[in-house]
Amino acid sequence: MQKAHRFKLIASLAVVAAVLLAAFWYWSPYWDLRQMAAAARAGDADTFNGHVDYPRLRESVKGQFAARMAGAMGKIDRSNPFAGMGAAIGMGMANVIVDAMVRPEVVMKAMAEGRLVPQRGGSAQPAGTEGGSRPAGPQWKFERDGFNRIVSYAIDPAHAGESDAQRVGFVFERTGFANWKLTDVRLPNL
């Protein structure tokens, strides 16, 4: 009988360990995002940069810019000789703009504020900073895209009616068992 109790105890501990491991695996992207957002608000570049795959992030944003520029080029007036030249210059500038945008300080600020550009019609001081206090940061909405990808959107209560297509989407991919890296930023439709 002693052996049966020992077996049940070991089996119970194994089940509890498996459940805890599965819970840790499932909640790991939320934990990493929370660490990133806290590091961004605190200005801790080392911690923040450990969660970002900058080469993949740059390529993703360059691809989105190129697609938008190609769409804009399709709308240019072909009878104007300067329109084509302007479009070519714009395509050449896209890489420079993306390289300037995808720098640690810019990505940290975007994560801390939940947006890439200052709010339209907003004041210079973010909401909730009266009296010199620092804002807690945006609220986050998550969308799982399979087992190895999660998209997070910053929700601003002042713009609650916006769709996800109008928000910046921060895309995280699993690297390893429970480590996540920011690999893509989905630019909003403006």
C-alpha positions, 0 to 999 in steps of 0.5 A, a space after each residue: 500500500 505504501 508503494 501505491 501512495 508514493 506512486 499517486 504522490 509522484 503522479 500528482 506532482 508530475 501533473 501539477 508540474 506539467 500544468 504549471 509549465 503549460 501555464 508559464 508557456 501560455 502566459 510567457 508572451 504577456 509577461 515579456 510584453 509587460 517587461 518590455 513596456 516597463 523597460 520602455 517607460 523606465 528608459 532601460 534600453 538594455 532590457 528592452 533591446 533584449 526583446 527586439 529582433 531589429 533586423 527583422 523589424 527593419 525588414 518588415 517596416 521596409 516592406 510595408 513602406 515599399 507596399 504603400 509607396 508602390 500603391 501611391 506610385 500607381 496613383 501618380 499622373 503619368 503625364 507629369 514628368 516630375 511626378 515619376 521623378 518625385 516617386 523615385 526619390 520617395 522610394 529611395 528615401 523610404 529606406 532612410 526613413 525606416 532606418 531612422 524609425 527603427 532605432 532603439 529609442 524610437 521603438 522604446 517610445 512607441 512601446 511606452 506610448 502605444 503609438 508611433 506618432 503624437 496623438 492628433 489634437 493632443 497636448 504636449 503632455 500625455 494624459 495622466 501626467 498632471 502634477 509631474 506623475 508619470 503615466 502608467 502606459 497604455 492598456 493592451 489588447 492581445 490577439 493570438 496568431 497560432 502558437 508562436 505569434 501574438 499581436 498586441 494593440 495599445 488601447 487608448 481610452 480616448 480613441 476606444 472606437 478605433 478598429 485594430 487596423 487604425 492602431 499600431 500592432 506590435 507582433 511578437 514571435 516565440 524564440 525558444 520555449 518561452 522567450 518572445 521577441 518583437 519582430 514586426 510593427 503593423 503600421 495603422 491604416 491612416 
